[in-house]
């Protein structure tokens, strides 16, 4: 334990928090354990398969698949911040987390969540350039610029999460210490602070809301421009572009819908927040590989080639 964490814990009466979890019903928890264990396995396998396909299928040179690789990596990290703890907690009666662990969860959720938002925004820009400025695509989206944009997504996510954590750690917690959630997020934690959190809550909402709404508006504008420009494309060009953009739009709607509900409102919590949070922490990372593979012919072809190569190797090995 760092001296910083120790000093914060000793300054507060609360050294740990207790989650209420998704349900207090043992039968429901048993079903949830099986369901979410399956979901988390799909997240790990599906996103790992995407990363493997991009690497071994020689798709890394394409900017779209370069960012898809890191989107899958972030999805694994993002879900891993909350899912393993939630799944284990479904097997125990008292679901506790230390003060330091709670702060780290707040950081992880906002770091990887915000990074994912920025990566989705960059991917929308990539599609805009590819469809609206095809002759200049490789010049605009060269590897050096892709690396800079990727670095920007990580730096942006880090700055956002540091602000969220800094707002929480300076608050005193005297009790109670029960959180009506299955992981530590800013709004549920603020409810437990034994001081007025109106200003902090407003800053949290402004911080998260600006990023969520700003990115969502940029995405809407990008895809609107893309769809309008498709009228000038050939029928085959429209079909390929719609297939690719359709995948991105589906991910954006599934991810940004729940995020907007959670973070584009004043510092309040609802009983439905837990179920809404499941969508962007579990469901979206699970669906991303399915959406990008089922609606993307190039990824499916790369996977088929990898499978044929594996069968060929196995046949020669026998």
C-alpha positions as semicolon CSV with decimal commas, in nm:
position;residue;x (nm);y (nm);z (nm)
1;X;0,000;0,000;0,000
2;X;0,136;0,338;-0,097
3;X;0,176;0,617;0,159
4;X;-0,079;0,821;-0,040
5;X;-0,343;0,550;-0,011
6;X;-0,261;0,494;0,353
7;X;-0,296;0,862;0,440
8;X;-0,631;0,878;0,262
9;X;-0,762;0,573;0,447
10;X;-0,651;0,698;0,786
11;X;-0,811;1,037;0,714
12;X;-1,145;0,858;0,662
13;X;-1,341;0,623;0,885
14;X;-1,418;0,409;0,579
15;X;-1,141;0,169;0,476
16;X;-1,358;-0,056;0,259
17;X;-1,686;-0,046;0,068
18;X;-1,960;-0,308;0,041
19;X;-2,134;-0,368;-0,292
20;X;-2,500;-0,460;-0,308
21;X;-2,427;-0,632;-0,638
22;X;-2,671;-0,706;-0,916
23;X;-2,909;-0,893;-0,686
24;X;-2,948;-1,013;-0,328
25;X;-3,139;-1,323;-0,439
26;X;-2,912;-1,635;-0,425
27;X;-3,099;-1,805;-0,712
28;X;-3,066;-1,499;-0,933
29;X;-2,698;-1,467;-0,839
30;X;-2,636;-1,830;-0,941
31;X;-2,789;-1,769;-1,283
32;X;-2,597;-1,440;-1,319
33;X;-2,274;-1,621;-1,231
34;X;-2,320;-1,864;-1,522
35;X;-2,438;-1,597;-1,766
36;X;-2,164;-1,344;-1,693
37;X;-1,892;-1,610;-1,677
38;X;-1,997;-1,706;-2,030
39;X;-2,008;-1,341;-2,140
40;X;-1,660;-1,269;-2,003
41;X;-1,520;-1,581;-2,172
42;X;-1,668;-1,462;-2,503
43;X;-1,511;-1,118;-2,448
44;X;-1,166;-1,267;-2,391
45;X;-1,184;-1,519;-2,676
46;X;-1,361;-1,295;-2,929
47;X;-1,139;-0,990;-2,885
48;X;-0,826;-1,205;-2,870
49;X;-0,931;-1,366;-3,200
50;X;-0,972;-1,021;-3,358
51;X;-0,624;-0,920;-3,239
52;X;-0,474;-1,248;-3,362
53;X;-0,645;-1,212;-3,700
54;X;-0,521;-0,856;-3,749
55;X;-0,164;-0,954;-3,658
56;X;-0,133;-1,284;-3,844
57;X;-0,361;-1,185;-4,132
58;X;-0,131;-0,895;-4,229
59;X;-0,409;-0,642;-4,176
60;X;-0,206;-0,423;-3,941
61;X;-0,091;-0,203;-4,230
62;X;-0,450;-0,086;-4,280
63;X;-0,540;0,206;-4,047
64;X;-0,891;0,069;-3,987
65;X;-0,760;-0,265;-3,862
66;X;-0,475;-0,097;-3,676
67;X;-0,737;0,084;-3,465
68;X;-0,961;-0,225;-3,451
69;X;-0,672;-0,416;-3,292
70;X;-0,642;-0,160;-3,013
71;X;-1,020;-0,134;-2,974
72;X;-1,025;-0,508;-2,902
73;X;-0,734;-0,471;-2,660
74;X;-0,912;-0,187;-2,476
75;X;-1,234;-0,393;-2,465
76;X;-1,050;-0,675;-2,287
77;X;-0,894;-0,432;-2,037
78;X;-1,217;-0,238;-1,987
79;X;-1,429;-0,542;-1,905
80;X;-1,151;-0,691;-1,691
81;X;-1,165;-0,391;-1,455
82;X;-1,515;-0,491;-1,337
83;X;-1,620;-0,834;-1,468
84;X;-1,388;-1,071;-1,273
85;X;-1,468;-0,897;-0,941
86;X;-1,840;-0,899;-1,019
87;X;-1,838;-1,269;-1,114
88;X;-1,649;-1,367;-0,795
89;X;-1,881;-1,153;-0,583
90;X;-2,181;-1,345;-0,716
91;X;-2,051;-1,646;-0,518
92;X;-2,010;-1,467;-0,184
93;X;-2,259;-1,312;0,055
94;X;-2,059;-1,003;0,152
95;X;-1,909;-0,823;-0,146
96;X;-1,631;-0,593;-0,024
97;X;-1,361;-0,385;-0,185
98;X;-1,086;-0,185;-0,016
99;X;-1,075;0,194;-0,039
100;X;-0,765;0,176;-0,258
101;X;-0,922;-0,095;-0,474
102;X;-1,231;0,120;-0,520
103;X;-1,024;0,419;-0,632
104;X;-0,833;0,198;-0,876
105;X;-1,164;0,073;-1,019
106;X;-1,283;0,430;-1,071
107;X;-0,956;0,504;-1,251
108;X;-0,969;0,188;-1,464
109;X;-1,333;0,226;-1,568
110;X;-1,287;0,586;-1,678
111;X;-0,941;0,536;-1,830
112;X;-1,035;0,246;-2,057
113;X;-1,390;0,371;-2,114
114;X;-1,273;0,716;-2,225
115;X;-0,995;0,564;-2,436
116;X;-1,256;0,349;-2,613
117;X;-1,467;0,658;-2,684
118;X;-1,168;0,832;-2,842
119;X;-1,072;0,523;-3,046
120;X;-1,428;0,497;-3,181
121;X;-1,407;0,866;-3,275
122;X;-1,075;0,815;-3,453
123;X;-1,219;0,513;-3,637
124;X;-1,508;0,731;-3,758
125;X;-1,256;0,985;-3,888
126;X;-1,067;0,703;-4,061
127;X;-1,388;0,593;-4,241
128;X;-1,462;0,955;-4,335
129;X;-1,121;0,996;-4,499
130;X;-1,138;0,654;-4,668
131;X;-1,478;0,720;-4,826
132;X;-1,477;1,097;-4,881
133;X;-1,109;1,145;-4,971
134;X;-0,998;0,806;-5,109
135;X;-0,716;0,945;-5,326
136;X;-0,548;1,107;-5,027
137;X;-0,630;0,830;-4,776
138;X;-0,286;0,674;-4,735
139;X;-0,124;1,020;-4,716
140;X;-0,361;1,147;-4,448
141;X;-0,374;0,819;-4,253
142;X;-0,008;0,715;-4,270
143;X;0,140;0,508;-3,989
144;X;0,305;0,803;-3,815
145;X;-0,024;0,994;-3,793
146;X;-0,208;0,679;-3,681
147;X;0,046;0,634;-3,401
148;X;-0,001;0,996;-3,293
149;X;-0,381;0,962;-3,293
150;X;-0,356;0,639;-3,095
151;X;-0,126;0,806;-2,843
152;X;-0,376;1,089;-2,818
153;X;-0,657;0,846;-2,729
154;X;-0,450;0,701;-2,442
155;X;-0,338;1,042;-2,314
156;X;-0,695;1,173;-2,333
157;X;-0,827;0,873;-2,140
158;X;-0,555;0,913;-1,877
159;X;-0,623;1,284;-1,823
160;X;-0,997;1,225;-1,796
161;X;-0,960;0,944;-1,540
162;X;-0,703;1,136;-1,333
163;X;-0,949;1,424;-1,301
164;X;-1,225;1,187;-1,188
165;X;-0,999;1,022;-0,930
166;X;-0,865;1,356;-0,803
167;X;-1,222;1,473;-0,740
168;X;-1,305;1,159;-0,539
169;X;-0,992;1,115;-0,324
170;X;-1,017;1,459;-0,165
171;X;-1,362;1,376;-0,022
172;X;-1,406;1,246;0,337
173;X;-1,597;0,919;0,387
174;X;-1,735;0,865;0,737
175;X;-2,000;0,600;0,667
176;X;-2,222;0,435;0,557
177;X;-2,004;0,238;0,321
178;X;-2,259;0,041;0,113
179;X;-2,267;0,102;-0,263
180;X;-2,581;0,008;-0,458
181;X;-2,378;-0,112;-0,755
182;X;-2,147;-0,396;-0,861
183;X;-1,838;-0,176;-0,909
184;X;-1,705;0,161;-0,796
185;X;-1,814;0,446;-1,018
186;X;-1,799;0,817;-0,941
187;X;-2,168;0,893;-0,886
188;X;-2,242;0,601;-0,646
189;X;-1,923;0,678;-0,449
190;X;-2,008;1,049;-0,423
191;X;-2,334;0,957;-0,248
192;X;-2,132;0,817;0,044
193;X;-1,918;1,126;0,104
194;X;-1,996;1,302;0,434
195;X;-1,980;1,648;0,280
196;X;-2,163;1,850;0,018
197;X;-2,070;1,710;-0,325
198;X;-2,276;1,944;-0,544
199;X;-1,974;2,121;-0,696
200;X;-1,776;1,797;-0,734
201;X;-2,078;1,629;-0,895
202;X;-2,119;1,919;-1,138
203;X;-1,751;1,900;-1,238
204;X;-1,775;1,520;-1,281
205;X;-2,083;1,557;-1,500
206;X;-1,921;1,836;-1,703
207;X;-1,604;1,630;-1,750
208;X;-1,773;1,305;-1,851
209;X;-2,062;1,475;-2,029
210;X;-1,841;1,693;-2,247
211;X;-1,640;1,391;-2,363
212;X;-1,946;1,170;-2,422
213;X;-2,158;1,436;-2,593
214;X;-1,870;1,593;-2,784
215;X;-1,750;1,260;-2,922
216;X;-2,107;1,151;-3,002
217;X;-2,172;1,472;-3,198
218;X;-1,846;1,428;-3,391
219;X;-1,943;1,069;-3,470
220;X;-2,291;1,171;-3,587
221;X;-2,148;1,443;-3,812
222;X;-1,884;1,206;-3,954
223;X;-2,129;0,930;-4,041
224;X;-2,386;1,178;-4,176
225;X;-2,125;1,322;-4,413
226;X;-2,022;0,968;-4,511
227;X;-2,380;0,858;-4,584
228;X;-2,447;1,172;-4,789
229;X;-2,127;1,123;-4,990
230;X;-2,223;0,762;-5,069
231;X;-2,477;0,889;-5,323
232;X;-2,183;0,962;-5,554
233;X;-2,043;0,610;-5,517
234;X;-2,113;0,311;-5,739
235;X;-2,354;0,043;-5,618
236;X;-2,064;-0,185;-5,521
237;X;-1,884;0,101;-5,346
238;X;-2,199;0,188;-5,151
239;X;-2,246;-0,173;-5,046
240;X;-1,888;-0,209;-4,915
241;X;-1,895;0,128;-4,740
242;X;-2,233;0,062;-4,577
243;X;-2,114;-0,280;-4,461
244;X;-1,811;-0,129;-4,287
245;X;-1,984;0,183;-4,153
246;X;-2,284;-0,021;-4,041
247;X;-2,056;-0,210;-3,801
248;X;-1,918;0,114;-3,658
249;X;-2,259;0,277;-3,623
250;X;-2,398;-0,029;-3,441
251;X;-2,109;-0,021;-3,191
252;X;-2,149;0,355;-3,139
253;X;-2,521;0,325;-3,064
254;X;-2,479;0,031;-2,824
255;X;-2,192;0,201;-2,639
256;X;-2,295;0,567;-2,638
257;X;-2,663;0,508;-2,555
258;X;-2,599;0,374;-2,201
259;X;-2,302;0,611;-2,150
260;X;-2,518;0,910;-2,230
261;X;-2,785;0,792;-1,984
262;X;-2,524;0,747;-1,708
263;X;-2,304;1,054;-1,748
264;X;-2,508;1,322;-1,925
265;X;-2,721;1,400;-1,622
266;X;-2,682;1,571;-1,281
267;X;-2,518;1,394;-0,988
268;X;-2,801;1,146;-0,926
269;X;-2,827;0,768;-0,919
270;X;-3,111;0,534;-1,013
271;X;-3,176;0,169;-0,932
272;X;-3,158;0,097;-1,307
273;X;-2,797;0,222;-1,326
274;X;-2,655;-0,124;-1,255
275;X;-2,834;-0,284;-1,548
276;X;-2,748;0,008;-1,779
277;X;-2,381;-0,021;-1,676
278;X;-2,384;-0,389;-1,779
279;X;-2,434;-0,275;-2,139
280;X;-2,119;-0,065;-2,168
281;X;-1,895;-0,272;-1,938
282;X;-1,996;-0,624;-2,050
283;X;-2,236;-0,633;-2,347
284;X;-2,053;-0,389;-2,578
285;X;-1,706;-0,551;-2,535
286;X;-1,874;-0,889;-2,602
287;X;-2,062;-0,773;-2,914
288;X;-1,777;-0,579;-3,074
289;X;-1,598;-0,889;-3,214
290;X;-1,928;-1,033;-3,343
291;X;-2,030;-0,706;-3,509
292;X;-1,693;-0,646;-3,671
293;X;-1,655;-1,003;-3,799
294;X;-2,011;-1,080;-3,912
295;X;-2,044;-0,750;-4,101
296;X;-1,688;-0,727;-4,233
297;X;-1,593;-0,944;-4,530
298;X;-1,220;-0,866;-4,504
299;X;-1,199;-0,982;-4,142
300;X;-1,401;-1,295;-4,221
301;X;-1,174;-1,376;-4,516
302;X;-0,863;-1,324;-4,302
303;X;-1,006;-1,559;-4,038
304;X;-1,083;-1,822;-4,305
305;X;-0,725;-1,799;-4,434
306;X;-0,589;-1,841;-4,082
307;X;-0,815;-2,141;-4,028
308;X;-0,706;-2,300;-4,358
309;X;-0,342;-2,236;-4,265
310;X;-0,399;-2,404;-3,927
311;X;-0,569;-2,704;-4,092
312;X;-0,283;-2,726;-4,342
313;X;-0,024;-2,719;-4,062
314;X;-0,217;-2,982;-3,865
315;X;-0,245;-3,204;-4,172
316;X;0,129;-3,180;-4,245
317;X;0,213;-3,242;-3,882
318;X;0,035;-3,572;-3,878
